Amino acid sequence: MSAVDPRSVRLMTAATLVAVGVAVTLVTIKAVAWAMTGSVAMLSSLADSTLDCLASLVNLLAVRHAVQPADADHRFGHGKAEALAGMVQAAIVTGSAGFLLSEIIDRFRDPQIPQAELAGVVVMVVSIALTLGLVQFQKYVVRRTGSVAVGADSLHYTGDVLMNLSVIAALGLGKWLGWSWIDPVFGLGIALLLLKGAWEIGRESFNMLMDREFPDADRERIMALATGHPQVIGAHDLRTRSSGLQDFIQVHLEVDGSLPLRKAHVIADQVERSICAAFPKAEVIIHLDPDGIREPRLDDRIAGA
C-alpha cells in the first residue's frame, strides 16, 4: 500500500504558507498604488491579488486537511479536499472577473488617464519579482507532489505576472500617448485571463471530484505491466482515479484456475509491485479471476453503453 510522502506534505504546506505571505504583501502595496494612480488596470490587479490571497488561504486550509492520513470514516484519505479548494478558487476568480467587467464598463463610459504612473510601475515591478519567485517555488512543488491545489495557485500567480506587465503597459501608454481608452482595454484583457484560469482550475478539480480515469497512455502502461507477468493470462476491468496526493488503481487479473491460492497470491503481489514501481503514488488493488470463467464485466458494460 502506498503512503503519503512526508516530504511532499512539507513541500505543499510550505508552498501554501509562502503563497499567503506573498499575496498579503501584494495586496498591501497594490492598494497604496491604486490610491495614488486611480488606474482601473491597477484596481483589477489589486482585486485579483485580494482574491488570490483568499484562494491561498483556502488552499492552506485544504492542504492541511488533504494531507491527513486515512481514518475510520475516510478510508480513502482526505485528498479530495484539494479538489474542493480548486472549485472554490474557480468560483472566487469568476466573481472577480465579473466585478472587474463592471468597473471596465464604467471606465469606458468615463475614460481617464491614470496618474502617478511612476509609483504604479514601481509597484508592478516589485509585484512581478515577488510573483516570479513564488511561481518558481510552486512549480517545483507541483513537480514533486502533483498537488492540484498548489497547481491552481501557481496558475493564478503565473497569470498575475502577465497582468502586472499589462498594468505597466497601460500606465505608460496612457501617459505618453494620451490614450485614455488603453487602461480599460488592458483591464478587459485581465478579466478575460481570469475567466480562462477559472475554467482550467474548475475543470481539473471537477475531474478529480468525478473520479475521472487516468490518461489513455497511463492506462495502457498499467495494462502492459499487468499482462507482462508470464503467469498472467489476461487483465480486465481496470479502474483508476486520483484523490489529492494519492492515486488508486484497481484491476482484475486472469490466472490459471488450477493454481493454489498461495501461488496466485504471489503472482498478484508481483504484479502489484511492478505497477507501484511505475506509479509510486498509487494504491493498487488486484482481484484474481480463474481463466475461462465468464462473468459480467465493467469493460463489457462500458463498451455496450
N, C-alpha and C positions, 0 to 999 in steps of 0.2 A: 504494500500500500504506500502511495506517495504521501509525503508530509510537506507542509508548507515550509519553505526555506527561511530560517530566521534572518538571514542576510537580506532577503527580499522584503521581509517585514520592516526591517530597519530602514532600508532604502526608501520604501514607499512612505513611511512615516516622516522621514527627513524631507522628502520631496514636498509633502503637503505642508509641513511647517514652514519651509523656505518660501513656498508659494504665497502663503498667508502674509508672511513678513514683507515680501516684495510688493504684494498687492496693496497693503496698508500704506507703504511708502509712496507708491504711485498715486493713490487716491489723494494723499495729502498734498503732494507737490502739484498735481494737476488741478486741484480745487483752487489753489492760490493762483495758478497761471490763468485759469478761466476767469477768475475775478478781475484779473489785470487786462485780459485781452477781449473778453466778451465773444470769443470765437465759437461758432456752433460746432466746428470741427473739433475744437478743444473740448467743448461740452460733450460731444459724442465720445471722445476718448476718455473723458472723466467718467461718464456713465458706464462705459464698458469696463473700466478698471474697478469701479464700485461693484459692479455685478460679478466681475472676476473674483473680487475679494469675497463676496458672499458664496460664490461657487466653490472657491478654495476652502472656505470654512466648512461647507457641506462635504467636500472631499475629505477633509481632515477627520470629520466625524464618521464618514462612511468607511474610510480605510481602517480606522481604529476598530470598527465593528467587523469589517470584512476579514481581517486577519485573525480573528478569534478562531480557535480550533473547533472542530465539530463537538456537539454536546448531545445530550439525550433528546432534545427537542429539534435539533438541526443536524441530522446525521450526515448530510452532505456539506456541512460547513455553512459559513455566512457570506460566501463570496459574492452573491448577487446584490449585496448592499452596494457594491461598486456600480453595478448597472443602474440601480435605483438612483444613485447620486448623478449618474450621467443623464438620466431622464430629467431630473430636477434642473441640472445645468442647461439642458436644451430649452426647457420652459423659461428659465430666467433670461437666457440670451434672446429668445424670441420676443419676450416682453420688452427687453431693452431696445431691440430693433424697432419695435412699434413706437416706443416713446421717441426715439430719435427721428423717425419718419415724420412724426407730428411736428417736431421742432424744425425740421428741414423745410416743411411746407410753409411754416410761418416765416422763415428766413428768406425763402424765395419771394414771398409777398412783400417783405420789407428788407431788401438787401442792405448789408452793412459791410464795410471794410474793417476787419479786425485791427485792433490797436495793440501797442506794446508788443510788436512781433518778436523782438529780441528775447524777451522773457519767455514767450511761448516756445521759441526754437530751443533755448537752453533747457527748458523742462523736457521737451521731446527728446533731445539728445541724451539727457540723463536717463529718461524712461527707456530708450532703446538699449542703452548699455546694461541697465539692470535686467531688462526683459531677456536680452540675448543670453546673459549668464544663466538666468533661470531656465530658459528653454533648453540650453545645452545640458544642464543637470537633469532636467525632466526626461529628455530623450535618452540619456544614459540609463536612468531608472527604468524607463519603458523597455529598453533593450534587454535589461537584466531580469525584469519581472513580468513584462507583458500586461501591466496594470491598465485597465480600461479607464479608471478614474484619473490616474496621473496622465494618461494619454489625452484625455479630454481637456485637462488643464493645459497641457502642452500645446494643443491645437488652439486654445484661447490665446495664449501668450504669443504664439507664432503669428497669429492674426494681429495681435497688438503691435508687433514690430512694424508690419505693413501700415497699420493705422497711424502710428506715430510719424512715419515717413510722410504719409498723406497730410497730416496736420502741418508739418514743416512746409510742405509744398503749398498748401492753402494759405498759410500766413505770409510766405514770401511772395507768391504771385499776387495775392490780394494787395499787398503794399506796393510792390514795384510796378505792377501793370495796372493797378486800379480796377481789377476785375472783382466787383462785389459779388458776382454770382459763383465764383470759384469755390468759396468756402462751403456753401450748401451742397455743391456738386460733390466735393470730396466727402462731406458728411453722408450724402446718399450712398456713395461707394462703400463707406464704412458700414452703414446699416445693412447693405446687401451682403457684405462679407460676414457680418454677424449671423444673418439668416442662413447662409451657407454652412457656417460652422455648427449652428444649432441642428441643422438637418443631419450632418455627418455624425455628430455626437449622439443624437437621438436614435439614428438608425443602428449604430453599433450597440448601444445599450439595449435597444429593443430586441435585437438578435440574440443577445445573451439571455435576456429575460424569457424569451420564447424558445430557448434551448435549440438554437439553430445548429445544424450539423457543421462539422469541420469542412474546410475546403476540399474539393474533389481530390486534389493531389495528395493531401494528408490521408484521406480515407483509402485511397488506392495503396498508399505506402503501408498502412495498417494491415490491409488485406494481404499484401505481399508478405509481410512479416508473419502473419498468422498461418498462411498456407505454405510458408517456406520451410517449416519443420517437416522432416522426412516422414513422420508418422501421422501427420495431419492430412486427412483425405480431402477435406473441403472446409469452407467457412461461410457463414451467412449471418443475416440479421445484425449487421454492425450498427451500433448506435454511439454517437459521440455528442458531447456538449461541453461547454465551459461555464465555470462559475467563479469569477474573480481570478485568483491565482491558481485555481485547481481545474484540471481537465478530467473528464470522465469518459472512459471507453468501455463499451460492452460488446462482446462478440460471441457467437456460437461456433464451436469447433466440432467437426465431424471426425471421429476416430473409429478404429476397428472395434466393433461391438464385443468381440471376444476378449479384449484386453482386460486384465484385472483392474479393479478400481484404483489401486495404488499406482499402477503404471500409468493409467490415464491421467491421474492427478499430477504425476511428474511431468508429463507432456504439457499439461496446461500451465504448470509453473514455468517451464522453459519458454513457452510462447509469451507468457506474461512478462518475463524478464526481458525478452528481446523487444517487446513493444515499449516497455518502460524505459529502456535504454535510448530508444529513438524519441520518446515523448516523456521526458523526465518529470514534467508537472502532472502527469496523468495517473489517475487511479484506474486500474484495469480489472474488469470483472469478466470472467470467462465461464461460459456454460458448455458442457460437453454433451454431444449427441452421438449415439451409436450410428455408424454408417448404415444406410439402407432404410432407416425408419423415416417415413414421410409424415410430417405433421404441419399444421398451419404455420406459416412463416410471415414475419413482418415484411420481408422483401417482396413476397408474392402479393400481399395486400397493397403495398405501395405501387407495384407495377400495374395492378389492376384498377387503381384509383382513377 
